[in-house]
Amino acid sequence: MNDQPRDGVPSDPPASAEPPRARHSNPEPTGLPRWIPAVIGSVLVLIAALAVYTGVRYRNPTLADGIRSRKAPRAMTHGGPPGEPEPGSSLVFPGEGGDNAPAAQPPAAGRARAQITNDAAGISATVRLWARRGMVTNVTPDDAMIFVNDLAIGEARQFNTGDEIYDFPAPGSYHVRIVAPGYREQQFVVTASETASAEIARLDVKLVRAQ
């Protein structure tokens, strides 16, 4: 039996079936390749090892000497930048070209660590050291004057760090005196030689007051 329109008004067409909704599936997250965490861990371990190595190196002067290049004392070249003194130059009497440096004496014979002398001033001991390159000074008082072969090169505090090394101008021996008013002077003989075991000679001195 056909449905007839009521009162002349056509009936609404039958509702069409709603199309099935598409299923939206979330894709499962893809994990990182296994080698990425391993690489990151290796890099972190390497950074930590470098940090530890660097700290040990700068806290331990002996280790630092061992990893420095074996460099012989540099010869005078008179070709440095303007205003920069040559190796071994005096900071007190620099000369016209900043090249006023003590002359090397013949290398001291023997390997004794001290030389005893007896003169008019009495018995005195001169400490002997060897180095491939130069020296640093750790002196109390730090304004004591340093003489190398009787040439005043500067105050002790001017050569008391690794960045302020006094470089010997040539291989040979150098007579070093540390002098301060009211104190007894201290003497050293430092021999600059390519065969020395240490690159830098360290002069640790606490001057004694004169009586």
Phi, psi and omega in degrees: 000126183280139176285125180262147178293139180268130180056032177076005181260120181296142178285154179297142177294150180301137179297133178286149180298133179294130181295144180299136179289139179290138178278120179264106181263127177285126179293140179292135181299138180273125181289158178292148174303148185296336184282340182293310177302325180295319179294317179298317179298320179296320180295317179297319178297320180295318179298317179297319180296320179294322179297316180295317181298316180296318179297318179294321183299314185276349173270344186240097182301328180296316178295320180298320177297324183291333183259359174283156178290146178282101185242129179284158176306141184276139179281156178294131181244338183057027182233022181285169178300152180302134179086350180262122183291152176286164175305133179085358184291152176279136174274353180263314178237078189287344184079175184295320182253017182069029187239022180281099186230152179289148177277140180289141175263164178303144181305137179294137181279153177082173181237019180295146183274352180212148177238121183264130177233151179229109181228196183299332180278354181110189180279132179221155180242135177247119180283138181248135180225161178229145179204153178277331189239300187194205182215156169235154185237134174237092193237140170241120001284150187281356176265011176298145181272138179256127175247134175239116185051045177068011174256122179290121182256345180147180178278157184301323183292348178279353182227037189253011177224166179295342178270356183231046181287139172274112181272128176289139186288336184198160176298148180140185182257147182227130178271116184251127176241137177245118191231136175214140180300132178085004180234156172284137181284153178244140184238147177221155166238114181251123180257120177272118184211141180294338182269002180294148182284331181254145177280322183239131173272128181254122181257101177262113189223134168238104184294145181261136179295139179286143180268000000 
